[in-house]
Amino acid sequence: MTPELTALILAALLQVIQIALMAVPANLELGQGKTLGPRDRDRLGGDLQDQVSRRTARLYRAMNNHFEGLILFTIACLAVTLAGKSSPLTAACAYAYLGARLLYIPAYAFGWVPWRSLIWSVGYLATALMLLAALI
């Protein structure tokens, strides 16, 4: 298995953890009556994200942000691997992405300004470099 695919699997497992990091406090704060239902905004009196604590809402947004980033990262990892372009650079980029995503969780949860955006940029640029490396 290429280092990029290993990093991809670890990033997916991180997403599993992020779901739990958001879901546990959300369930504790809102109760199962709201979280187990269909979550219709009109029935609940608005979006559930607006009804949880600031930190839980941030964990929700960090989780969604990782879903968005994971799409491009998955494409980058598969492109590098399938094109046979795995290299020390692409492996370093893959682990830079993973490290950035790990740091992004507390950065978002605790409101680290401007570090959250800088950390996000590391993962984004690492993914872009991997995509470019797959083409070259």
N, C-alpha and C positions, 0 to 999 in steps of 0.2 A: 504494500500500500504506500502511496506517495505521502510525503509529509503534508501536502496540501489537503489530501483526503482525510488524514488523521486530524488536522486542524478543523476541517469541516465537521467531522463527527463530534469533536469536542465543542465546537460552537453550537451545534444542535443540542447537545446535552446541556450546555449553558442556557439555552432557550427553555428547556424543560425546567431548570432551576428557577429561571426568571418568572415563569408562569406561577410556580409555587410561591415565590417571594411576593408576588402581587395577590394571588388568590387567597392565601391564608389570612393576611390582615383584612382584605376586603370582606371575606366571610365573617370574620369576627366583628368588624365594624357595622356591617349592614344586616347581618342575620340571614339565615337560610331561606326565610320567607321571600326575600328579594333575590338572592343569588341563585336559588334553584328554579325560579320561575322563568318565563319567556323573556323577561326584561324589556317589555314594551314600555317606552318612555312615558306614554300617557297614563299607564297603570301605576307606574312607580313614582310619578311626580318629577320626571326628568331623567337625565342620563346618570347611571350609577357612578360613573367617574366623578361627577359633581357632588356626590353624596358621601364620598369617603374622605379621609384625612388628606392633607396636602402631600405627605410622604407616600401614602398608598397610591394617590393619583399620579405622583411622579414615577413610582415603580410601574404603574400601568403604561404610562407613556414610554418609559425606557424599554419595556417589553415589546411594545408595538414598534418602536424604533429599531429594535434588533430584528424583528420580523422583516422589516423593510430592507435593512442592510444585508440580512442573510440571503435574500434573493440574489443580489449581485455577487455576493461572496461565493454562493453555490455555483453560479455560472462561471466565475473566475476559476474556482478549484477544478471544476469538471473540464473546462476548456484547456487549462494547463495540463491536466492529467491525460486527457484524451488526445491532445496534440503532441504528447511526449515532450513537453517543454518544461518539465519540472527541473528546477535548478536551485542552488543555494539562495538566489535572490527571491524566487517565488516562494520557497519555504519560509524565508525570513518574513516576507510580506504576509503569508498566511498566519504565522504566529504573532506578527505585529497586530493584525486584525483581531485575533483572539484576545491578546493582551489588552487591546484598546476596549474591546467589548466587556471584558472583566472589570476594567477600571471605570467604564461608563456607568455601570449600575450605581455604585456609591456616589459618583460625581453628579448623577441626575437626582438621586434620592436626597442628597444633602445640599443640593443647589450650589455646587462648586462653580462659581463664575470667575473667569472665562474658561476654566479648565474643562468643563463638560464639552464645550464646543471644540476645544483643541484636541481632546481625546477622541471625539467623534471623527475629526479630520484625519487623524492617524489611520483609523480603520478604513475610512473612505479612500484615502490616497493609496494605502496598501492594496486595496481591492482593485483600484484603477491600474496600478502598476502590474498586477497579476494579469489583468485583461490585456494590457499592452504586450506583456511578455509572451502571452499565448499567440499573439499575432506575428511577432517577430521571429 
